[in-house]
Amino acid sequence: MRIVKNQYFVPASSLALLALTFRFDEQRVVWFWSDQPIVALMLGATSVVFWMLLLHSAQRRRG
């Protein structure tokens, strides 16, 4: 399977990483979306959709 060359790989991986982003305050590390968890939920759900499309297109190309 050539997943890395698939058109869905970059959006799927970047959305997943964006949903898991952290930021640094003066004294601690904080989840970037702690003030708006619905944004992280939408990013994660969109990432799951792209991963499903990626795996489906990879299976379809294999036969």
MMTF fields as JSON, N, C-alpha, C and O atoms, coordinates in Angstrom:
{
  "mmtfVersion": "1.0.0",
  "mmtfProducer": "UNKNOWN",
  "numBonds": 251,
  "numAtoms": 252,
  "numGroups": 63,
  "numChains": 1,
  "numModels": 1,
  "chainsPerModel": [1],
  "groupsPerChain": [63],
  "chainIdList": ["A"],
  "bondAtomList": [4, 2, 8, 6, 12, 10, 16, 14, 20, 18, 24, 22, 28, 26, 32, 30, 36, 34, 40, 38, 44, 42, 48, 46, 52, 50, 56, 54, 60, 58, 64, 62, 68, 66, 72, 70, 76, 74, 80, 78, 84, 82, 88, 86, 92, 90, 96, 94, 100, 98, 104, 102, 108, 106, 112, 110, 116, 114, 120, 118, 124, 122, 128, 126, 132, 130, 136, 134, 140, 138, 144, 142, 148, 146, 152, 150, 156, 154, 160, 158, 164, 162, 168, 166, 172, 170, 176, 174, 180, 178, 184, 182, 188, 186, 192, 190, 196, 194, 200, 198, 204, 202, 208, 206, 212, 210, 216, 214, 220, 218, 224, 222, 228, 226, 232, 230, 236, 234, 240, 238, 244, 242, 248, 246],
  "bondOrderList": [1, 1, 1, 1, 1, 1, 1, 1, 1, 1, 1, 1, 1, 1, 1, 1, 1, 1, 1, 1, 1, 1, 1, 1, 1, 1, 1, 1, 1, 1, 1, 1, 1, 1, 1, 1, 1, 1, 1, 1, 1, 1, 1, 1, 1, 1, 1, 1, 1, 1, 1, 1, 1, 1, 1, 1, 1, 1, 1, 1, 1, 1],
  "groupList": [{"groupName": "MET", "atomNameList": ["N", "CA", "C", "O"], "elementList": ["N", "C", "C", "O"], "formalChargeList": [0, 0, 0, 0], "bondAtomList": [1, 0, 2, 1, 3, 2], "bondOrderList": [1, 1, 2], "singleLetterCode": "M", "chemCompType": "L-PEPTIDE LINKING"}, {"groupName": "ARG", "atomNameList": ["N", "CA", "C", "O"], "elementList": ["N", "C", "C", "O"], "formalChargeList": [0, 0, 0, 0], "bondAtomList": [1, 0, 2, 1, 3, 2], "bondOrderList": [1, 1, 2], "singleLetterCode": "R", "chemCompType": "L-PEPTIDE LINKING"}, {"groupName": "ILE", "atomNameList": ["N", "CA", "C", "O"], "elementList": ["N", "C", "C", "O"], "formalChargeList": [0, 0, 0, 0], "bondAtomList": [1, 0, 2, 1, 3, 2], "bondOrderList": [1, 1, 2], "singleLetterCode": "I", "chemCompType": "L-PEPTIDE LINKING"}, {"groupName": "VAL", "atomNameList": ["N", "CA", "C", "O"], "elementList": ["N", "C", "C", "O"], "formalChargeList": [0, 0, 0, 0], "bondAtomList": [1, 0, 2, 1, 3, 2], "bondOrderList": [1, 1, 2], "singleLetterCode": "V", "chemCompType": "L-PEPTIDE LINKING"}, {"groupName": "LYS", "atomNameList": ["N", "CA", "C", "O"], "elementList": ["N", "C", "C", "O"], "formalChargeList": [0, 0, 0, 0], "bondAtomList": [1, 0, 2, 1, 3, 2], "bondOrderList": [1, 1, 2], "singleLetterCode": "K", "chemCompType": "L-PEPTIDE LINKING"}, {"groupName": "ASN", "atomNameList": ["N", "CA", "C", "O"], "elementList": ["N", "C", "C", "O"], "formalChargeList": [0, 0, 0, 0], "bondAtomList": [1, 0, 2, 1, 3, 2], "bondOrderList": [1, 1, 2], "singleLetterCode": "N", "chemCompType": "L-PEPTIDE LINKING"}, {"groupName": "GLN", "atomNameList": ["N", "CA", "C", "O"], "elementList": ["N", "C", "C", "O"], "formalChargeList": [0, 0, 0, 0], "bondAtomList": [1, 0, 2, 1, 3, 2], "bondOrderList": [1, 1, 2], "singleLetterCode": "Q", "chemCompType": "L-PEPTIDE LINKING"}, {"groupName": "TYR", "atomNameList": ["N", "CA", "C", "O"], "elementList": ["N", "C", "C", "O"], "formalChargeList": [0, 0, 0, 0], "bondAtomList": [1, 0, 2, 1, 3, 2], "bondOrderList": [1, 1, 2], "singleLetterCode": "Y", "chemCompType": "L-PEPTIDE LINKING"}, {"groupName": "PHE", "atomNameList": ["N", "CA", "C", "O"], "elementList": ["N", "C", "C", "O"], "formalChargeList": [0, 0, 0, 0], "bondAtomList": [1, 0, 2, 1, 3, 2], "bondOrderList": [1, 1, 2], "singleLetterCode": "F", "chemCompType": "L-PEPTIDE LINKING"}, {"groupName": "PRO", "atomNameList": ["N", "CA", "C", "O"], "elementList": ["N", "C", "C", "O"], "formalChargeList": [0, 0, 0, 0], "bondAtomList": [1, 0, 2, 1, 3, 2], "bondOrderList": [1, 1, 2], "singleLetterCode": "P", "chemCompType": "L-PEPTIDE LINKING"}, {"groupName": "ALA", "atomNameList": ["N", "CA", "C", "O"], "elementList": ["N", "C", "C", "O"], "formalChargeList": [0, 0, 0, 0], "bondAtomList": [1, 0, 2, 1, 3, 2], "bondOrderList": [1, 1, 2], "singleLetterCode": "A", "chemCompType": "L-PEPTIDE LINKING"}, {"groupName": "SER", "atomNameList": ["N", "CA", "C", "O"], "elementList": ["N", "C", "C", "O"], "formalChargeList": [0, 0, 0, 0], "bondAtomList": [1, 0, 2, 1, 3, 2], "bondOrderList": [1, 1, 2], "singleLetterCode": "S", "chemCompType": "L-PEPTIDE LINKING"}, {"groupName": "LEU", "atomNameList": ["N", "CA", "C", "O"], "elementList": ["N", "C", "C", "O"], "formalChargeList": [0, 0, 0, 0], "bondAtomList": [1, 0, 2, 1, 3, 2], "bondOrderList": [1, 1, 2], "singleLetterCode": "L", "chemCompType": "L-PEPTIDE LINKING"}, {"groupName": "THR", "atomNameList": ["N", "CA", "C", "O"], "elementList": ["N", "C", "C", "O"], "formalChargeList": [0, 0, 0, 0], "bondAtomList": [1, 0, 2, 1, 3, 2], "bondOrderList": [1, 1, 2], "singleLetterCode": "T", "chemCompType": "L-PEPTIDE LINKING"}, {"groupName": "ASP", "atomNameList": ["N", "CA", "C", "O"], "elementList": ["N", "C", "C", "O"], "formalChargeList": [0, 0, 0, 0], "bondAtomList": [1, 0, 2, 1, 3, 2], "bondOrderList": [1, 1, 2], "singleLetterCode": "D", "chemCompType": "L-PEPTIDE LINKING"}, {"groupName": "GLU", "atomNameList": ["N", "CA", "C", "O"], "elementList": ["N", "C", "C", "O"], "formalChargeList": [0, 0, 0, 0], "bondAtomList": [1, 0, 2, 1, 3, 2], "bondOrderList": [1, 1, 2], "singleLetterCode": "E", "chemCompType": "L-PEPTIDE LINKING"}, {"groupName": "TRP", "atomNameList": ["N", "CA", "C", "O"], "elementList": ["N", "C", "C", "O"], "formalChargeList": [0, 0, 0, 0], "bondAtomList": [1, 0, 2, 1, 3, 2], "bondOrderList": [1, 1, 2], "singleLetterCode": "W", "chemCompType": "L-PEPTIDE LINKING"}, {"groupName": "GLY", "atomNameList": ["N", "CA", "C", "O"], "elementList": ["N", "C", "C", "O"], "formalChargeList": [0, 0, 0, 0], "bondAtomList": [1, 0, 2, 1, 3, 2], "bondOrderList": [1, 1, 2], "singleLetterCode": "G", "chemCompType": "PEPTIDE LINKING"}, {"groupName": "HIS", "atomNameList": ["N", "CA", "C", "O"], "elementList": ["N", "C", "C", "O"], "formalChargeList": [0, 0, 0, 0], "bondAtomList": [1, 0, 2, 1, 3, 2], "bondOrderList": [1, 1, 2], "singleLetterCode": "H", "chemCompType": "L-PEPTIDE LINKING"}],
  "groupTypeList": [0, 1, 2, 3, 4, 5, 6, 7, 8, 3, 9, 10, 11, 11, 12, 10, 12, 12, 10, 12, 13, 8, 1, 8, 14, 15, 6, 1, 3, 3, 16, 8, 16, 11, 14, 6, 9, 2, 3, 10, 12, 0, 12, 17, 10, 13, 11, 3, 3, 8, 16, 0, 12, 12, 12, 18, 11, 10, 6, 1, 1, 1, 17],
  "groupIdList": [1, 2, 3, 4, 5, 6, 7, 8, 9, 10, 11, 12, 13, 14, 15, 16, 17, 18, 19, 20, 21, 22, 23, 24, 25, 26, 27, 28, 29, 30, 31, 32, 33, 34, 35, 36, 37, 38, 39, 40, 41, 42, 43, 44, 45, 46, 47, 48, 49, 50, 51, 52, 53, 54, 55, 56, 57, 58, 59, 60, 61, 62, 63],
  "secStructList": [7, 7, 7, 6, 6, 1, 6, 6, 2, 2, 2, 2, 2, 2, 2, 2, 2, 2, 2, 6, 7, 3, 3, 3, 7, 1, 1, 1, 3, 3, 3, 6, 6, 1, 1, 7, 2, 2, 2, 2, 2, 2, 2, 2, 2, 2, 2, 2, 2, 2, 2, 2, 2, 2, 2, 2, 2, 2, 2, 2, 2, 2, 7],
  "xCoordList": [0.838, 0.0, 0.875, 1.797, 0.592, 1.296, 0.461, -0.12, 0.396, -0.444, 0.15, -0.593, 1.47, 2.105, 1.878, 1.791, 1.782, 1.571, 0.094, -0.24, -0.773, -2.202, -2.567, -1.946, -3.563, -3.98, -4.622, -4.747, -5.03, -5.685, -4.714, -5.109, -3.469, -2.537, -2.197, -2.21, -1.899, -1.516, -2.67, -2.456, -3.888, -4.97, -5.27, -5.539, -5.225, -5.544, -4.531, -4.911, -3.262, -2.248, -2.159, -1.985, -2.275, -2.169, -3.376, -3.214, -4.563, -5.727, -5.634, -6.03, -5.112, -4.943, -3.924, -4.142, -2.816, -1.811, -2.306, -1.979, -3.086, -3.625, -4.599, -4.666, -5.352, -6.286, -5.551, -6.105, -4.313, -3.534, -2.467, -1.505, -2.608, -1.611, -1.611, -2.658, -0.415, -0.244, 0.44, 1.126, 0.247, 0.932, 1.588, 1.227, 2.546, 3.295, 2.889, 3.001, 2.421, 2.164, 3.41, 4.46, 3.285, 4.441, 4.934, 6.139, 4.009, 4.397, 4.032, 4.427, 3.301, 2.84, 2.582, 2.661, 2.275, 1.896, 0.384, -0.165, -0.292, -1.752, -2.182, -1.558, -3.259, -3.845, -4.323, -5.01, -3.974, -4.259, -5.757, -6.157, -6.566, -8.013, -8.774, -9.967, -8.128, -8.809, -9.954, -10.917, -9.867, -10.958, -12.086, -13.226, -11.767, -12.757, -12.642, -12.13, -13.098, -12.957, -13.773, -13.459, -14.809, -15.608, -14.778, -14.999, -13.836, -12.952, -12.082, -11.912, -11.531, -10.714, -11.548, -11.065, -12.78, -13.669, -13.948, -13.946, -14.185, -14.427, -13.169, -13.254, -12.003, -10.755, -10.517, -10.12, -10.763, -10.593, -11.564, -11.185, -12.814, -13.807, -13.466, -13.605, -13.027, -12.638, -11.41, -11.306, -10.493, -9.321, -9.717, -9.172, -10.65, -11.124, -11.742, -11.532, -12.502, -13.107, -12.015, -12.111, -10.981, -9.897, -9.125, -8.718, -8.914, -8.239, -9.072, -8.529, -10.389, -11.257, -11.204, -11.147, -11.221, -11.098, -9.749, -9.669, -8.704, -7.369, -7.289, -6.787, -7.777, -7.724, -8.638, -8.302, -9.782, -10.688, -10.081, -10.19, -9.457, -8.862, -7.644, -7.379, -6.904, -5.761, -6.223, -5.601, -7.301, -7.844, -8.398, -8.235, -9.049, -9.646, -8.562, -8.748, -7.425, -6.338, -5.685, -5.202, -5.664, -5.063, -5.915, -5.402, -7.191, -8.038, -8.968, -9.738],
  "yCoordList": [-1.19, 0.0, 1.243, 1.364, 2.135, 3.407, 4.488, 5.334, 4.467, 5.41, 6.81, 7.786, 6.932, 8.245, 9.056, 10.281, 8.427, 9.146, 9.395, 9.94, 9.007, 9.204, 10.665, 11.341, 11.144, 12.543, 12.874, 14.05, 11.878, 12.101, 12.047, 12.347, 11.678, 11.477, 12.779, 12.817, 13.832, 15.103, 15.705, 16.087, 15.808, 16.334, 15.45, 15.962, 14.139, 13.234, 13.371, 13.481, 13.366, 13.445, 14.84, 14.965, 15.888, 17.24, 17.585, 18.259, 17.148, 17.395, 16.626, 17.13, 15.41, 14.633, 15.29, 15.377, 15.75, 16.418, 17.76, 18.147, 18.463, 19.746, 19.583, 20.44, 18.489, 18.236, 17.923, 18.105, 17.455, 17.078, 18.101, 17.758, 19.339, 20.381, 20.885, 20.989, 21.193, 21.76, 23.109, 23.395, 23.937, 25.231, 25.357, 24.657, 26.25, 26.454, 27.771, 28.826, 27.715, 28.914, 29.224, 28.609, 30.18, 30.54, 29.371, 29.194, 28.586, 27.557, 26.134, 25.193, 25.942, 24.593, 24.422, 25.366, 23.199, 22.845, 22.657, 21.962, 23.28, 23.26, 22.778, 23.105, 21.993, 21.572, 22.824, 23.656, 22.967, 24.18, 24.475, 25.64, 23.46, 23.633, 23.541, 23.24, 23.788, 23.652, 24.651, 24.37, 25.802, 26.782, 26.459, 26.873, 25.718, 25.387, 23.91, 23.599, 23.01, 21.582, 21.131, 20.106, 21.875, 21.501, 21.603, 20.846, 22.528, 22.662, 21.42, 20.889, 20.955, 19.739, 18.531, 17.655, 18.479, 17.385, 17.399, 16.35, 18.575, 18.679, 18.33, 17.665, 18.777, 18.43, 16.923, 16.328, 16.316, 14.871, 14.096, 13.105, 14.54, 13.852, 13.989, 13.035, 15.162, 15.362, 14.524, 13.979, 14.422, 13.577, 12.112, 11.417, 11.648, 10.26, 10.026, 8.974, 10.994, 10.869, 10.759, 9.929, 11.591, 11.533, 10.219, 9.674, 9.695, 8.412, 7.288, 6.369, 7.362, 6.341, 6.422, 5.393, 7.638, 7.802, 7.292, 6.662, 7.561, 7.109, 5.589, 5.018, 4.936, 3.476, 2.851, 1.818, 3.465, 2.939, 3.061, 2.136, 4.173, 4.343, 3.434, 2.952, 3.191, 2.277, 0.845, 0.115, 0.444, -0.906, -1.055, -2.099, -0.012, -0.067, -0.165, -0.837, 0.513, 0.436, -0.929, -1.387, -1.591, -2.919, -3.976, -4.98, -3.741, -4.704, -5.375, -6.213],
  "zCoordList": [0.0, 0.0, 0.0, 0.807, -0.879, -0.956, -0.289, -0.969, 1.021, 1.747, 1.723, 1.623, 1.814, 1.9, 0.636, 0.712, -0.508, -1.761, -2.063, -3.116, -1.166, -1.364, -1.128, -0.308, -1.842, -1.729, -0.394, -0.053, 0.368, 1.648, 2.829, 3.956, 2.599, 3.707, 4.432, 5.663, 3.699, 4.334, 5.138, 6.288, 4.583, 5.421, 6.637, 7.724, 6.458, 7.57, 8.697, 9.862, 8.365, 9.414, 10.026, 11.238, 9.216, 9.778, 10.653, 11.67, 10.289, 11.139, 12.455, 13.505, 12.392, 13.62, 14.544, 15.753, 13.979, 14.8, 15.327, 16.448, 14.529, 14.965, 16.124, 17.004, 16.128, 17.23, 18.532, 19.616, 18.43, 19.61, 19.973, 20.66, 19.536, 19.751, 21.196, 21.835, 21.69, 23.025, 22.916, 21.934, 23.937, 24.008, 25.373, 26.319, 25.462, 26.693, 27.327, 26.703, 28.559, 29.354, 30.178, 29.989, 31.087, 31.911, 32.768, 32.946, 33.292, 34.252, 33.848, 34.537, 32.771, 32.465, 30.971, 30.185, 30.621, 29.252, 29.245, 30.1, 28.272, 28.218, 26.834, 25.824, 26.808, 25.534, 24.806, 25.399, 23.543, 22.782, 22.705, 22.705, 22.642, 22.471, 23.788, 23.774, 24.926, 26.216, 26.374, 27.088, 25.727, 25.786, 24.816, 25.023, 23.752, 22.722, 22.34, 21.265, 23.179, 22.873, 21.666, 21.062, 21.309, 20.136, 18.852, 17.907, 18.822, 17.655, 17.527, 16.429, 18.64, 18.612, 18.21, 17.493, 18.659, 18.287, 16.786, 16.143, 16.234, 14.788, 13.99, 12.958, 14.465, 13.793, 13.825, 12.824, 14.976, 15.1, 14.228, 13.603, 14.181, 13.347, 11.862, 11.096, 11.469, 10.068, 9.734, 8.635, 10.671, 10.459, 10.285, 9.427, 11.085, 10.959, 9.589, 8.985, 9.094, 7.76, 6.698, 5.794, 6.801, 5.822, 5.919, 4.892, 7.138, 7.274, 6.665, 6.051, 6.836, 6.231, 4.709, 4.035, 4.162, 2.713, 2.215, 1.16, 2.965, 2.582, 2.543, 1.575, 3.585, 3.618, 2.572, 1.992, 2.33, 1.31, -0.088, -0.892, -0.376, -1.712, -1.865, -2.966, -0.796, -0.878, -1.121, -1.892, -0.474, -0.701, -2.107, -2.739, -2.591, -3.92, -4.999, -6.014, -4.769, -5.748, -5.748, -6.784, -4.586, -4.517, -5.206, -5.701, -5.229, -5.916, -5.069, -5.54]
}
